[in-house]
Amino acid sequence: MLGVELRRPGTGLGADPTLVARAFRERVLPCGIEPINRLERIVTAKHEETRRLSRAPAEELPSRLRRLLETVPATRPHRDGLLRETPPGTFREIVSATGGGRLGPRDLEEVAGRLSGAPLEVRRDLAAELIHASAPDRVALLARWVYHPARRTGVLCEFGGPPPEDYPAAQARLAEVRLELAELGFPSTTFAGVDVLLALTYAGRLQDAVDRSFQGGGIERLLPGPFPLATMILGVRRRFADADR
């Protein structure tokens, strides 16, 4: 959880400590300690619910899966198709295999291939959410807004170093970000703290782009602030009723 002391980051890692510290200072700290800690707890609870799929009774799987898909923004237009075309047991198998250490970042394309009912990019995002939530202590979130290996885009690129070449390399870079966050006083037993940093950084990037594009036009007011936008990116908006406060 986030403390009040801002310590000097470490050095020598692939993720630039200065850039991680700047994002922490400019994107995380202004939100306030308690809201950030609460957001991390909600993200952690979301991960725990996904892991429960591995032992949920068969009759409960459809409703649990619909709730899961509601926490993955990229699936919004395709949720009915995913539920209709992907056997419920497939989701349970992915969660169990990842939790048991048999699946990880290098298997993301394979996991996406097991899912049906949505375009490949959406299935990749869902696969990334599934394996991340199934083992959040060892697997970082690798959705396309975090990093897209083919395009070499995503918010991870804001933390320094050459773009990673693939998902395992991106995973390693995110592990370095996690270490830097711990040095800064935001330790976490999982990658939930990294999720918060990345979402707030991405939300800030969107807000900055809107502000630059519509200076004085008023349309920027239609976009929520960085914190509520981050809760939307993380798929926990409904769980954070007072995110606008």
C-alpha positions as CSV (number, residue, x, y, z in Angstrom):
1,M,0.0,0.0,0.0
2,L,1.0,3.6,-0.6
3,G,2.9,5.3,2.2
4,V,3.7,8.9,2.8
5,E,7.4,8.7,2.3
6,L,8.9,9.3,-1.1
7,R,12.2,7.5,-1.3
8,R,14.9,7.7,-3.9
9,P,14.5,5.1,-6.6
10,G,17.1,2.5,-7.4
11,T,19.3,2.6,-10.4
12,G,20.5,0.3,-13.2
13,L,17.2,-1.3,-14.2
14,G,15.8,-1.3,-17.8
15,A,12.9,0.8,-16.7
16,D,14.2,4.3,-16.2
17,P,14.0,5.1,-12.4
18,T,13.6,8.8,-13.1
19,L,10.6,8.3,-15.4
20,V,8.9,5.9,-13.0
21,A,9.5,8.4,-10.1
22,R,8.1,11.2,-12.2
23,A,5.0,9.3,-13.2
24,F,4.5,8.3,-9.5
25,R,4.9,11.9,-8.4
26,E,2.8,13.5,-11.1
27,R,0.1,10.9,-11.7
28,V,-0.3,8.9,-8.4
29,L,0.5,11.2,-5.5
30,P,-1.9,14.0,-6.5
31,C,-4.8,11.6,-6.2
32,G,-4.3,11.2,-2.5
33,I,-3.1,8.3,-0.4
34,E,-6.5,6.8,0.6
35,P,-8.1,6.9,-2.8
36,I,-5.0,5.2,-4.3
37,N,-4.9,2.6,-1.6
38,R,-8.6,2.0,-2.1
39,L,-8.2,1.7,-5.9
40,E,-5.4,-0.9,-5.4
41,R,-7.7,-2.9,-3.0
42,I,-10.5,-2.9,-5.6
43,V,-8.2,-4.0,-8.3
44,T,-6.9,-6.8,-6.0
45,A,-10.5,-7.9,-5.3
46,K,-11.2,-8.0,-9.1
47,H,-8.2,-10.4,-9.5
48,E,-9.5,-12.5,-6.6
49,E,-12.9,-12.9,-8.2
50,T,-11.3,-14.1,-11.5
51,R,-9.3,-16.7,-9.6
52,R,-12.5,-18.1,-8.0
53,L,-13.6,-19.2,-11.5
54,S,-11.3,-22.2,-11.1
55,R,-13.5,-23.6,-8.4
56,A,-16.9,-22.2,-9.2
57,P,-19.8,-24.6,-9.7
58,A,-20.7,-25.2,-13.4
59,E,-24.1,-23.6,-13.0
60,E,-22.6,-20.4,-11.7
61,L,-20.0,-20.0,-14.5
62,P,-22.2,-18.1,-17.0
63,S,-23.1,-15.3,-14.5
64,R,-19.6,-15.1,-13.1
65,L,-18.2,-14.9,-16.6
66,R,-20.5,-12.1,-17.6
67,R,-19.4,-10.1,-14.5
68,L,-15.8,-10.8,-15.4
69,L,-16.3,-9.5,-19.0
70,E,-17.9,-6.3,-17.6
71,T,-14.5,-5.6,-15.9
72,V,-12.6,-5.8,-19.3
73,P,-13.5,-2.6,-21.2
74,A,-12.2,-3.9,-24.6
75,T,-14.9,-6.6,-24.6
76,R,-17.9,-4.3,-24.4
77,P,-19.2,-4.7,-28.0
78,H,-18.4,-8.5,-28.0
79,R,-19.5,-9.8,-24.6
80,D,-22.5,-11.8,-25.9
81,G,-20.3,-13.4,-28.7
82,L,-17.6,-14.3,-26.3
83,L,-20.1,-16.0,-23.9
84,R,-21.9,-17.7,-26.7
85,E,-18.9,-19.0,-28.6
86,T,-16.3,-19.8,-25.9
87,P,-17.2,-22.8,-23.7
88,P,-17.4,-21.7,-20.1
89,G,-15.0,-24.5,-19.2
90,T,-12.3,-22.8,-21.3
91,F,-12.2,-19.8,-19.0
92,R,-11.9,-22.1,-16.0
93,E,-9.1,-24.1,-17.7
94,I,-7.1,-20.9,-18.4
95,V,-7.4,-19.6,-14.9
96,S,-6.5,-23.0,-13.4
97,A,-3.5,-23.5,-15.7
98,T,-2.1,-20.0,-15.1
99,G,-2.6,-20.2,-11.3
100,G,-0.8,-23.5,-11.4
101,G,2.2,-22.0,-13.2
102,R,1.5,-23.7,-16.5
103,L,0.7,-20.5,-18.5
104,G,2.4,-17.1,-18.6
105,P,3.3,-14.1,-20.8
106,R,4.8,-16.2,-23.6
107,D,1.5,-18.1,-23.9
108,L,-0.7,-15.0,-24.4
109,E,-1.2,-15.7,-28.1
110,E,-2.1,-19.3,-27.4
111,V,-4.6,-18.3,-24.7
112,A,-6.2,-15.7,-27.1
113,G,-6.5,-18.5,-29.6
114,R,-8.6,-20.6,-27.2
115,L,-11.2,-17.8,-27.0
116,S,-13.9,-17.2,-29.6
117,G,-16.5,-14.6,-30.4
118,A,-14.5,-11.5,-30.8
119,P,-11.7,-10.0,-33.0
120,L,-8.2,-11.1,-32.2
121,E,-7.1,-7.8,-30.6
122,V,-10.1,-8.1,-28.1
123,R,-9.3,-11.7,-27.4
124,R,-5.7,-10.8,-26.7
125,D,-6.8,-8.1,-24.3
126,L,-9.1,-10.6,-22.5
127,A,-6.4,-13.2,-22.5
128,A,-4.0,-10.7,-20.9
129,E,-6.6,-9.9,-18.2
130,L,-7.2,-13.6,-17.5
131,I,-3.6,-14.6,-17.0
132,H,-2.8,-11.4,-15.1
133,A,-5.7,-11.9,-12.7
134,S,-5.0,-15.6,-12.3
135,A,-1.4,-15.0,-11.1
136,P,-1.1,-11.3,-10.3
137,D,1.9,-11.9,-8.1
138,R,4.0,-13.1,-11.0
139,V,2.3,-12.0,-14.3
140,A,1.9,-8.3,-15.2
141,L,-1.0,-6.9,-17.2
142,L,-0.1,-7.1,-20.9
143,A,-3.2,-5.6,-22.6
144,R,-2.5,-3.6,-25.8
145,W,-2.9,-0.3,-24.0
146,V,0.0,-1.4,-21.8
147,Y,2.1,-2.7,-24.6
148,H,1.5,-3.9,-28.2
149,P,4.6,-5.9,-29.4
150,A,3.8,-5.7,-33.1
151,R,3.2,-2.0,-33.1
152,R,5.6,-1.2,-30.2
153,T,3.1,1.1,-28.6
154,G,1.5,1.4,-25.2
155,V,2.0,3.3,-22.0
156,L,4.9,1.1,-21.0
157,C,7.0,3.0,-23.5
158,E,6.8,6.0,-21.3
159,F,9.1,4.4,-18.7
160,G,12.3,4.3,-20.7
161,G,14.5,1.8,-22.5
162,P,14.0,0.5,-26.1
163,P,10.6,-1.0,-26.8
164,P,10.4,-4.6,-25.7
165,E,10.4,-7.2,-28.5
166,D,7.7,-9.5,-27.2
167,Y,5.4,-10.2,-24.3
168,P,8.0,-11.9,-22.1
169,A,10.3,-8.8,-22.5
170,A,7.5,-6.5,-21.7
171,Q,6.7,-8.6,-18.6
172,A,10.4,-8.2,-17.5
173,R,10.1,-4.4,-18.0
174,L,7.0,-4.2,-15.9
175,A,8.7,-6.3,-13.2
176,E,11.3,-3.5,-13.1
177,V,8.7,-0.9,-12.8
178,R,7.2,-2.8,-9.9
179,L,10.6,-2.8,-8.1
180,E,11.0,0.9,-8.6
181,L,7.5,1.5,-7.2
182,A,8.6,-0.5,-4.1
183,E,11.6,1.8,-3.7
184,L,9.4,4.8,-4.0
185,G,7.2,3.7,-1.1
186,F,4.4,1.9,-3.0
187,P,5.2,-1.7,-2.4
188,S,2.8,-4.4,-3.4
189,T,2.7,-8.2,-3.1
190,T,1.2,-8.3,-6.6
191,F,1.2,-6.2,-9.7
192,A,-1.9,-4.3,-8.6
193,G,0.2,-1.2,-7.7
194,V,1.7,-1.3,-11.2
195,D,-1.8,-1.5,-12.7
196,V,-2.7,1.7,-10.8
197,L,0.4,3.5,-12.0
198,L,-0.1,2.5,-15.6
199,A,-3.8,3.3,-15.7
200,L,-3.2,6.8,-14.1
201,T,-0.4,7.4,-16.6
202,Y,-2.5,6.4,-19.6
203,A,-5.4,8.4,-18.3
204,G,-3.1,11.4,-17.9
205,R,-1.9,11.0,-21.4
206,L,-5.4,11.0,-22.7
207,Q,-6.3,14.1,-20.6
208,D,-3.2,16.0,-21.9
209,A,-4.1,15.1,-25.5
210,V,-7.6,16.4,-25.1
211,D,-6.5,19.6,-23.4
212,R,-4.0,20.3,-26.2
213,S,-6.5,19.6,-28.9
214,F,-9.5,21.5,-27.6
215,Q,-8.0,24.5,-25.7
216,G,-10.8,26.7,-24.6
217,G,-13.4,24.8,-26.6
218,G,-15.1,23.3,-23.6
219,I,-15.3,19.8,-25.1
220,E,-12.5,18.7,-22.7
221,R,-15.1,18.9,-19.9
222,L,-16.8,15.9,-21.3
223,L,-13.9,13.7,-20.4
224,P,-13.7,12.7,-16.7
225,G,-10.5,13.5,-14.8
226,P,-7.5,11.2,-14.7
227,F,-8.6,9.3,-11.6
228,P,-12.1,8.3,-12.7
229,L,-10.8,7.7,-16.2
230,A,-8.2,5.3,-14.7
231,T,-11.0,3.4,-12.9
232,M,-12.7,3.0,-16.3
233,I,-9.5,1.7,-17.9
234,L,-9.1,-0.8,-15.1
235,G,-12.7,-1.9,-15.4
236,V,-13.6,-1.1,-11.8
237,R,-15.6,2.1,-12.3
238,R,-18.8,0.6,-10.9
239,R,-17.0,-0.6,-7.8
240,F,-15.7,2.9,-7.1
241,A,-18.9,4.8,-6.7
242,D,-17.3,8.0,-5.5
243,A,-14.4,8.0,-8.0
244,D,-15.2,11.6,-9.1
245,R,-14.7,13.0,-5.6
